Amino acid sequence: MGFKHWFEGLEMIGMFMVVVGLPCFFVGLWGSKMINDLGNHPSKSAQIQTSAGWKIFLVEMVSFVLLISLYIFLFNLQNA
């Protein structure tokens, strides 16, 4: 009655951590940089927010595509 699929379970955890963890890291990194820049240059608020916003938007779109791809991969793996 032991868990027979350790390697597969660790692969799933690793895939999920990459798909969710990396975008969270980059959004946190660029968000904190944006807040720091806003504190140093408050007169350039719109320019700083737009610059960081595009980066964060791109990361979110890539993250969404990765999550959908992971779902499709796992769905196809189940039906194989």
Residue pairs with C-beta under 8 A, 6 or more apart in sequence:
3 9
15 70
16 70
19 63
19 66
19 67
19 70
20 63
20 67
22 63
23 59
23 60
23 62
23 63
23 66
26 55
26 59
27 56
27 59
27 60
30 52
30 55
30 56
30 59
31 52
31 56
33 52
34 48
34 49
34 51
34 52
37 44
37 48
37 52
38 45
38 48
38 49
41 48
